[in-house]
Amino acid sequence: MSDNNELAHPFDVTNTDTGRTYQLSPNSSKSVQPIALLRLSVFTPVGTKEKRFRNFEVDASDELSSMELARSEGYDDIRITGLKLSMSTDFKCWLGCIMAFSKYGFASEKITLSFNEFAKMCGISSTNINKRTRSRFQEALANLASVVISFRDSKTERFTVTHLVQKAMIDPKKDTVELVGDPSMWELYRYDHKTLLSLQVLSVLAKKEAAQSLYIYFEAMPAGTLFVNMKRLRERLLLTTPVRTQNQIIRKAMLELKSIGYLEYQEVKKGRDIQLQIFKRSPKLALAKQS
């Protein structure tokens, strides 16, 4: 585990070219997110028919192999399993968790804050807090706590298992939210590869989960032109519909991202493969003004 001095700045990022360290800070319009969770199929569209049967498993060995826990213990098989997490509620709740840990620090495993403050961190205004909202937060925190991250050494069979959120409690009488994290997972938040997500884009794309999922995936990719195979996007979204329907959902999501000024792209067919070439991306949605 890192020392307390490191934990005071959980979102330090080091520029690999210059060696200089700077800090990413979440606020009401930006949220810091570890790129690994954005590239992997952790937060995806969740259909109404999937609510009871939405378990998933992804191999995160490549994305998380550089974590100190994995390197120090020799873990080479890293998997994330649990309920598929929705973009509409679960991801908003995760944003709130990240922002809460950022504000109140990582020196303690447990943090407590008012429900209203936590809801605001999740992008919910105090005027929109009601019984239904509280119920949705309870469900979202339960979903987050269901996600298991397991580390295994394939040679020695040494094994460690933990959760995305170790424990969460909502106290209606005190009107507070209590969050408990696993200290061995702090590095996941401090991972050298992080990105500031624009909450504006997620707000503009409200209820458009496929477009939201593709947005956070593209933001986790390197700058410059992207060449992405349609098959990879289907894998990222973890859709359960026929391939033809999945392609239609992806095409619609891409058009939605283009219409709000986030990206410019073209679709190219190479034999039986379909490739999307993304020329520009603008989290500030500046491309709409250029059209």
C-alpha positions as CSV (number, residue, x, y, z in Angstrom):
1,M,0.0,0.0,0.0
2,S,1.2,3.5,-0.7
3,D,2.1,5.9,2.1
4,N,-0.2,8.6,3.4
5,N,1.7,11.3,1.6
6,E,0.8,9.6,-1.7
7,L,-2.8,9.0,-0.7
8,A,-3.3,12.7,-0.1
9,H,-3.1,13.2,-3.9
10,P,-5.0,10.3,-5.4
11,F,-5.2,11.8,-8.9
12,D,-1.6,12.7,-9.5
13,V,-0.6,11.9,-13.1
14,T,3.0,11.8,-14.4
15,N,3.8,12.8,-17.9
16,T,5.9,10.0,-19.3
17,D,7.7,12.3,-21.7
18,T,8.7,15.2,-19.3
19,G,8.5,13.4,-16.0
20,R,6.5,16.2,-14.5
21,T,3.6,15.4,-12.2
22,Y,0.2,17.3,-12.3
23,Q,-3.1,16.7,-10.6
24,L,-6.5,16.0,-12.1
25,S,-9.3,17.3,-10.0
26,P,-13.0,16.3,-10.3
27,N,-15.6,19.1,-10.0
28,S,-19.2,19.8,-11.0
29,S,-18.3,19.6,-14.7
30,K,-15.5,17.1,-14.8
31,S,-14.9,13.6,-13.3
32,V,-11.6,11.7,-13.0
33,Q,-11.9,8.1,-14.2
34,P,-9.2,5.4,-14.5
35,I,-8.9,4.6,-18.1
36,A,-9.0,0.8,-17.5
37,L,-12.6,0.9,-16.3
38,L,-13.6,3.0,-19.3
39,R,-12.0,0.7,-21.9
40,L,-13.4,-2.5,-20.4
41,S,-17.0,-3.5,-20.6
42,V,-17.8,-2.5,-17.0
43,F,-20.3,0.3,-17.6
44,T,-22.6,-0.6,-20.6
45,P,-26.1,-0.2,-21.8
46,V,-28.6,-2.3,-19.8
47,G,-31.9,-3.2,-21.4
48,T,-35.1,-3.7,-19.4
49,K,-35.0,-7.4,-20.3
50,E,-31.5,-7.8,-18.8
51,K,-32.3,-6.5,-15.3
52,R,-32.6,-10.0,-13.8
53,F,-30.0,-11.7,-16.0
54,R,-27.1,-9.2,-16.5
55,N,-24.0,-10.9,-15.1
56,F,-20.8,-10.2,-16.9
57,E,-17.1,-11.2,-16.8
58,V,-14.2,-9.4,-18.5
59,D,-10.5,-10.3,-18.6
60,A,-8.7,-7.3,-17.2
61,S,-5.2,-8.9,-17.1
62,D,-3.7,-6.6,-19.7
63,E,-5.3,-3.4,-18.4
64,L,-4.6,-3.9,-14.7
65,S,-1.3,-5.9,-14.8
66,S,0.8,-2.8,-14.1
67,M,-0.9,-2.2,-10.7
68,E,1.4,-2.6,-7.7
69,L,-0.8,-5.3,-6.2
70,A,-0.6,-7.4,-9.4
71,R,3.2,-6.9,-9.9
72,S,4.2,-7.4,-6.2
73,E,2.2,-10.6,-5.9
74,G,2.8,-12.0,-9.4
75,Y,-0.8,-12.0,-10.4
76,D,-1.2,-12.6,-14.1
77,D,-4.9,-13.5,-14.3
78,I,-7.2,-10.5,-13.4
79,R,-10.9,-10.6,-13.9
80,I,-13.8,-8.3,-13.2
81,T,-17.2,-10.0,-12.7
82,G,-20.6,-9.0,-11.4
83,L,-23.8,-7.3,-12.6
84,K,-23.6,-5.2,-15.8
85,L,-23.5,-1.6,-14.6
86,S,-25.8,0.8,-16.4
87,M,-24.8,4.2,-17.7
88,S,-28.0,5.8,-16.5
89,T,-27.7,5.3,-12.8
90,D,-24.8,3.0,-11.8
91,F,-22.2,5.2,-13.7
92,K,-23.6,8.4,-12.1
93,C,-23.3,6.8,-8.7
94,W,-19.7,5.7,-9.5
95,L,-18.9,9.3,-10.4
96,G,-20.2,10.3,-7.0
97,C,-18.0,7.7,-5.3
98,I,-14.9,8.9,-7.1
99,M,-15.7,12.6,-6.3
100,A,-16.4,11.8,-2.6
101,F,-13.1,9.9,-2.2
102,S,-11.3,12.7,-3.9
103,K,-12.8,15.4,-1.6
104,Y,-12.5,13.5,1.7
105,G,-9.2,11.8,0.9
106,F,-7.9,8.2,0.9
107,A,-6.1,8.2,4.3
108,S,-9.2,6.4,5.7
109,E,-11.0,3.4,4.3
110,K,-14.4,4.9,5.4
111,I,-15.9,8.2,4.5
112,T,-19.3,9.7,5.5
113,L,-21.1,12.6,3.8
114,S,-24.7,13.9,3.6
115,F,-27.0,12.3,1.1
116,N,-27.7,15.6,-0.5
117,E,-23.9,16.2,-1.1
118,F,-23.5,12.7,-2.5
119,A,-26.4,13.1,-4.8
120,K,-25.0,16.4,-6.1
121,M,-21.7,14.6,-6.8
122,C,-23.7,12.2,-8.8
123,G,-25.2,15.0,-10.9
124,I,-28.6,15.0,-9.1
125,S,-29.8,18.4,-7.8
126,S,-31.4,18.7,-4.4
127,T,-34.8,19.5,-6.0
128,N,-34.8,16.2,-7.8
129,I,-34.2,14.1,-4.6
130,N,-37.3,12.0,-3.7
131,K,-38.2,8.5,-2.5
132,R,-37.6,7.1,-6.0
133,T,-34.2,8.8,-6.3
134,R,-33.1,7.3,-2.9
135,S,-34.3,3.9,-4.0
136,R,-32.3,4.1,-7.3
137,F,-29.2,5.0,-5.3
138,Q,-29.6,2.0,-3.0
139,E,-29.9,-0.2,-6.1
140,A,-26.9,1.4,-7.8
141,L,-24.6,1.1,-4.7
142,A,-25.7,-2.5,-4.4
143,N,-24.8,-3.1,-8.1
144,L,-21.4,-1.4,-7.6
145,A,-20.7,-3.5,-4.5
146,S,-21.6,-6.7,-6.5
147,V,-18.6,-6.1,-8.9
148,V,-15.7,-8.3,-7.9
149,I,-12.1,-7.9,-9.0
150,S,-10.1,-11.1,-8.7
151,F,-6.3,-11.5,-8.9
152,R,-4.8,-14.9,-9.4
153,D,-1.2,-16.2,-10.0
154,S,-1.7,-19.0,-12.6
155,K,1.6,-20.7,-11.4
156,T,1.1,-20.8,-7.6
157,E,-2.7,-20.4,-7.6
158,R,-2.4,-17.5,-5.1
159,F,-5.6,-15.6,-5.1
160,T,-7.0,-12.3,-3.9
161,V,-10.6,-11.0,-4.4
162,T,-12.0,-7.6,-3.6
163,H,-14.9,-5.3,-4.7
164,L,-15.3,-2.1,-6.7
165,V,-17.0,-0.7,-3.6
166,Q,-16.2,-2.6,-0.4
167,K,-19.3,-1.4,1.5
168,A,-21.9,1.3,1.3
169,M,-24.6,2.4,3.7
170,I,-27.4,4.9,3.5
171,D,-28.9,6.1,6.8
172,P,-32.3,7.7,6.3
173,K,-32.5,9.0,9.9
174,K,-29.1,10.8,9.7
175,D,-29.5,11.4,6.0
176,T,-26.0,10.3,5.3
177,V,-24.1,8.0,2.9
178,E,-21.2,5.9,4.2
179,L,-18.6,4.5,1.7
180,V,-15.9,2.0,2.4
181,G,-13.1,1.2,0.0
182,D,-10.4,-1.4,-0.2
183,P,-6.9,0.2,0.5
184,S,-5.3,-2.2,-2.0
185,M,-7.6,-0.7,-4.7
186,W,-6.6,3.0,-4.1
187,E,-4.0,2.5,-6.8
188,L,-6.8,1.8,-9.3
189,Y,-7.9,5.5,-8.7
190,R,-4.3,6.6,-8.8
191,Y,-3.5,4.7,-12.0
192,D,-1.0,6.7,-14.1
193,H,-3.5,6.6,-17.0
194,K,-6.6,8.6,-16.2
195,T,-8.8,11.0,-18.0
196,L,-11.1,13.9,-17.1
197,L,-14.6,13.1,-18.4
198,S,-16.9,15.9,-19.3
199,L,-20.1,15.6,-17.4
200,Q,-21.6,18.0,-20.0
201,V,-21.4,15.3,-22.7
202,L,-23.0,12.7,-20.4
203,S,-25.8,15.2,-19.6
204,V,-26.5,16.0,-23.2
205,L,-26.7,12.3,-24.0
206,A,-29.1,11.5,-21.1
207,K,-30.9,8.2,-21.5
208,K,-28.8,7.4,-24.6
209,E,-26.7,4.6,-22.9
210,A,-25.0,3.3,-26.0
211,A,-23.8,6.7,-27.0
212,Q,-22.7,7.4,-23.4
213,S,-20.8,4.1,-23.3
214,L,-19.0,4.8,-26.6
215,Y,-18.1,8.3,-25.4
216,I,-16.3,7.1,-22.3
217,Y,-14.6,4.4,-24.4
218,F,-13.3,6.9,-27.0
219,E,-12.2,9.3,-24.2
220,A,-10.0,6.5,-22.8
221,M,-8.2,6.0,-26.1
222,P,-5.0,7.9,-27.2
223,A,-5.3,11.3,-28.8
224,G,-5.4,11.5,-32.6
225,T,-7.2,9.5,-35.3
226,L,-8.7,6.3,-34.2
227,F,-9.4,3.2,-36.2
228,V,-11.9,1.0,-34.4
229,N,-13.4,-2.2,-35.7
230,M,-17.2,-2.6,-35.4
231,K,-16.6,-6.0,-33.7
232,R,-14.6,-4.3,-30.9
233,L,-17.5,-1.8,-30.3
234,R,-19.9,-4.7,-30.0
235,E,-17.6,-6.3,-27.5
236,R,-17.3,-3.1,-25.5
237,L,-21.1,-2.6,-25.3
238,L,-21.8,-6.3,-24.3
239,L,-25.1,-6.2,-26.2
240,T,-27.1,-9.4,-26.3
241,T,-29.2,-8.7,-29.5
242,P,-28.4,-10.2,-32.9
243,V,-25.2,-8.8,-34.6
244,R,-27.2,-6.9,-37.2
245,T,-29.2,-5.1,-34.5
246,Q,-26.1,-4.4,-32.5
247,N,-24.5,-2.7,-35.6
248,Q,-27.7,-0.6,-35.9
249,I,-27.4,0.5,-32.3
250,I,-23.8,1.4,-32.7
251,R,-24.5,3.4,-35.9
252,K,-27.2,5.3,-34.2
253,A,-25.0,6.0,-31.2
254,M,-22.2,7.3,-33.5
255,L,-24.6,9.6,-35.3
256,E,-25.8,10.9,-31.8
257,L,-22.1,11.6,-30.9
258,K,-21.6,13.4,-34.2
259,S,-24.8,15.5,-33.9
260,I,-23.8,16.9,-30.5
261,G,-20.4,18.0,-31.9
262,Y,-18.3,15.4,-30.1
263,L,-16.7,13.6,-33.1
264,E,-16.2,13.4,-36.8
265,Y,-15.9,10.0,-38.4
266,Q,-16.5,7.8,-41.4
267,E,-17.4,4.2,-41.8
268,V,-15.2,2.1,-44.1
269,K,-15.9,-1.5,-45.2
270,K,-12.8,-3.7,-45.6
271,G,-13.9,-7.0,-47.0
272,R,-16.3,-8.4,-44.5
273,D,-15.1,-6.1,-41.7
274,I,-16.5,-2.8,-40.9
275,Q,-14.1,-0.1,-39.5
276,L,-14.9,3.3,-38.1
277,Q,-12.3,6.0,-38.7
278,I,-12.6,8.8,-36.1
279,F,-10.8,11.9,-37.2
280,K,-11.6,14.4,-34.4
281,R,-12.9,14.3,-30.9
282,S,-14.0,17.3,-28.8
283,P,-15.2,16.8,-25.2
284,K,-16.2,20.5,-25.3
285,L,-18.5,19.7,-28.2
286,A,-16.8,22.3,-30.3
287,L,-17.3,20.3,-33.6
288,A,-21.0,21.2,-33.8
289,K,-20.0,24.9,-34.1
290,Q,-17.7,24.1,-37.0
291,S,-20.4,22.3,-39.0
